[in-house]
């Protein structure tokens, strides 16, 4: 036998046995910290966060909010996500956030802090619109008849189970929004019909889950006979 081989073999066996007893987390590495965190106020009760994902081994991202001088975790999102809607905030309040990448119980260093102030309720930021026809949904409409978007306003005179919205021409319904379903594939289908040649952007948020989807209808020539609409057949689960 080669001198020392038995000792090396025993040492290797001991290390292997020790590794088998240790939890997998003992060999995991903390993920790289996210960077370029940005906070954008989009409504009187909502701030959108976006960041750069710099890790390839994260299992989730934790969102922290500054409360009484210290950051507290307010929620997590899945791996490879680089943005989140923070909702149910107060109008005209300043909020500061940071984001951390997680790998199981391991956490990265925090991102840069990002601060934003929510606008006043009913201000030009474009608050969400609601209707009793769709109690689990709220909607935000922006109509671009100029370079600056006009916040959509709910029109009371509307057909049943439809949200009628004006913006460029107050008092005249320019966008119809409905949520149909559940359809045969099991999804609720957001449907948007527009009667304006302007560019239209619509955010549809499922309140129970916080999931928001944005739909964009590009501008068309003013003399066009075709005003495009859309229907998302895999929109939301009921």
C-alpha positions in Angstrom: 0.0 0.0 0.0 1.3 3.4 -0.8 2.3 5.2 2.4 -0.3 7.7 3.6 -3.1 6.4 1.3 -5.1 4.9 4.2 -5.0 8.1 6.1 -6.0 10.1 3.1 -8.8 7.7 2.4 -10.0 7.9 6.0 -9.9 11.7 5.9 -11.9 11.8 2.7 -14.4 9.4 4.1 -14.7 11.5 7.3 -15.2 14.7 5.3 -17.8 13.0 3.1 -19.7 11.7 6.2 -19.6 15.2 7.8 -20.9 16.8 4.6 -23.8 14.3 4.5 -24.8 15.5 8.0 -24.7 19.2 7.2 -27.8 20.9 5.8 -27.7 21.9 2.1 -27.9 25.5 3.2 -24.5 25.2 4.8 -23.0 25.1 1.2 -25.4 27.7 -0.3 -24.0 31.1 -1.2 -25.7 34.4 -0.6 -26.9 36.0 -3.9 -25.6 39.2 -5.3 -27.4 42.3 -4.2 -29.9 43.9 -6.6 -29.0 47.4 -7.8 -30.6 50.5 -9.4 -33.7 50.3 -7.3 -36.2 53.0 -8.5 -39.5 54.0 -6.9 -42.2 55.6 -9.0 -45.5 56.9 -7.6 -48.3 55.9 -10.0 -51.4 56.6 -7.8 -52.4 58.1 -4.5 -52.1 54.6 -3.0 -49.5 52.9 -5.1 -45.7 53.1 -5.8 -44.1 50.9 -8.3 -40.6 49.5 -7.6 -38.1 48.3 -10.3 -34.6 47.0 -9.8 -31.7 45.2 -11.6 -31.4 41.5 -10.8 -27.6 40.8 -10.5 -27.8 37.2 -9.1 -28.2 33.8 -10.7 -29.0 31.8 -7.5 -31.8 33.7 -5.8 -35.0 31.9 -4.8 -36.9 35.2 -4.1 -36.6 38.9 -3.5 -37.6 40.6 -0.2 -39.0 44.1 -0.3 -38.3 46.2 2.8 -39.9 49.5 3.8 -38.4 52.1 6.1 -40.6 52.3 9.3 -39.7 54.4 12.2 -36.0 54.6 11.2 -35.5 50.9 10.4 -36.2 48.7 7.4 -38.9 46.1 7.8 -39.8 43.3 5.3 -43.2 43.8 3.9 -43.3 41.0 1.4 -41.5 38.8 -1.1 -41.7 38.1 -4.8 -40.3 35.1 -6.8 -36.9 34.6 -8.5 -36.1 36.5 -11.6 -38.7 39.2 -10.9 -37.4 42.8 -11.2 -40.4 44.8 -10.2 -43.4 45.0 -7.9 -46.5 47.2 -7.2 -46.7 48.4 -3.6 -50.4 49.1 -3.0 -52.7 50.3 -0.1 -50.5 53.3 0.7 -51.6 56.6 2.0 -51.9 59.7 -0.2 -49.3 62.5 0.0 -46.9 60.3 2.1 -43.2 59.7 1.5 -42.0 56.1 1.5 -38.6 54.6 1.3 -37.8 51.0 0.2 -34.9 48.6 -0.4 -34.8 45.2 -2.0 -32.7 42.1 -1.1 -32.1 38.9 -3.0 -32.7 35.7 -1.1 -31.4 32.2 -1.4 -33.3 30.2 1.1 -32.5 31.7 4.5 -29.5 33.6 3.1 -29.9 37.3 2.1 -27.8 39.5 -0.1 -26.8 43.0 1.0 -29.6 45.5 0.4 -30.0 47.5 -2.7 -29.8 51.2 -2.8 -32.7 52.9 -0.9 -35.4 54.5 -3.2 -37.8 57.1 -2.0 -41.1 58.3 -3.6 -44.1 60.4 -2.5 -47.6 59.4 -3.4 -49.8 62.1 -5.0 -53.0 63.5 -3.5 -56.1 61.4 -4.0 -57.9 62.4 -7.2 -54.8 64.2 -8.5 -53.3 64.0 -12.0 -51.4 60.9 -11.2 -54.2 58.8 -12.5 -56.0 57.0 -9.7 -57.6 53.6 -10.2 -61.3 53.5 -11.2 -63.7 50.9 -9.8 -67.1 49.6 -10.6 -69.5 47.3 -8.7 -69.7 45.2 -11.8 -66.2 43.9 -11.2 -65.7 44.0 -7.4 -62.3 42.3 -7.5 -60.8 44.6 -10.1 -59.7 48.2 -10.5 -58.6 50.0 -13.6 -56.4 52.9 -14.5 -56.7 54.5 -18.0 -54.3 56.9 -19.7 -55.2 58.6 -23.0 -52.4 60.2 -24.9 -53.9 62.7 -27.2 -50.8 64.8 -26.5 -47.3 64.0 -25.2 -48.7 64.2 -21.7 -51.2 61.4 -20.7 -54.7 62.4 -19.6 -56.1 60.4 -16.6 -59.2 58.5 -17.5 -62.5 59.5 -15.7 -65.4 57.1 -15.1 -68.5 58.1 -17.0 -71.8 57.3 -15.1 -73.8 56.8 -18.3 -72.6 53.3 -19.4 -74.0 50.0 -20.6 -74.4 47.2 -18.0 -71.3 45.3 -16.8 -69.0 47.8 -18.5 -66.7 50.5 -17.3 -66.9 53.6 -19.6 -64.0 56.0 -19.4 -63.4 59.5 -20.9 -60.2 61.5 -20.9 -59.4 63.5 -24.0 -63.1 64.5 -24.4 -64.7 64.9 -21.0 -68.2 63.5 -20.7 -67.8 61.3 -23.8 -67.0 57.7 -23.4 -63.8 56.9 -25.3 -62.8 53.5 -23.8 -65.0 50.6 -22.8 -63.6 48.0 -20.4 -65.1 44.7 -19.3 -64.0 41.6 -17.5 -65.7 38.5 -18.9 -65.7 35.0 -17.4 -64.6 32.7 -16.3 -64.5 31.5 -19.8 -64.1 27.9 -20.9 -60.4 27.9 -20.3 -60.9 29.0 -16.7 -59.6 32.5 -17.1 -61.3 35.9 -16.7 -60.8 37.8 -19.9 -60.2 41.6 -19.8 -61.7 43.2 -22.9 -60.9 46.8 -24.1 -62.8 48.7 -26.8 -61.7 52.2 -27.6 -63.4 55.0 -29.6 -60.5 57.4 -29.7 -57.6 57.5 -32.2 -55.2 58.4 -29.4 -52.8 56.0 -27.8 -54.5 54.3 -24.8 -52.9 52.5 -21.9 -54.9 50.5 -19.4 -53.8 48.9 -16.1 -56.1 46.1 -14.9 -55.4 45.0 -11.3 -56.9 42.0 -9.6 -57.3 43.3 -6.0 -57.3 39.9 -4.3 -53.9 39.0 -5.7 -52.3 42.4 -6.4 -51.5 41.2 -10.0 -51.6 44.1 -12.5 -51.5 43.7 -16.3 -50.9 46.7 -18.6 -52.4 46.8 -22.1 -51.4 49.3 -24.7 -53.4 50.3 -27.8 -51.2 52.4 -30.1 -52.5 55.6 -31.7 -54.1 55.3 -35.2 -54.6 58.0 -37.9 -57.5 60.3 -37.0 -59.3 59.4 -40.2 -58.9 55.7 -39.7 -62.1 53.6 -39.9 -60.5 50.9 -37.7 -60.0 51.5 -34.0 -58.2 48.5 -32.5 -59.3 46.8 -29.3 -58.0 43.7 -27.5 -59.1 40.7 -25.5 -56.7 38.9 -23.1 -57.8 35.3 -23.1 -55.3 34.3 -20.4 -55.9 37.4 -18.2 -56.7 36.4 -14.6 -57.7 33.4 -12.7 -61.0 33.7 -10.8 
